[in-house]
Amino acid sequence: MKIETYKPFFINYDDGDEGTLNLYDWDMESCVPIFESLGREGSGYDWDAIARLLACKMGLEKSRSLHFNSEAGMLSVYGPPEILLGLAEKLHKVFGDEQEIARCVSVMGAAKG
């Protein structure tokens, strides 16, 4: 098994066709105040929505090859390792940029209540 990291995002894969990209709740905690100020929780579901948004920007074929299985405490995406690596790089950039998080949340729409 190979592990690549774009901290705090981890990609696990073998030489096969599918890998996983994960972000865990203990790593999400540092961004929770940003999300809360925007009317969101900052949970795995919010990161899932951001990942889906970024995947769509990678193109229809690439985004369709991904499978999302997130929970409140974890972002989890399955798919081809090369596509997961590209998505992880994009997520890593968003994670470190409060303005990018705010832009993504704005595109996602208002919090559901």
Beta strands, then each sheet from edge to edge (+ up, - down):
strand 1: 2-6
strand 2: 9-13
strand 3: 19-24
strand 4: 67-68
strand 5: 74-79
sheet 1: 1+ 2- 3+ 5- 4+
end
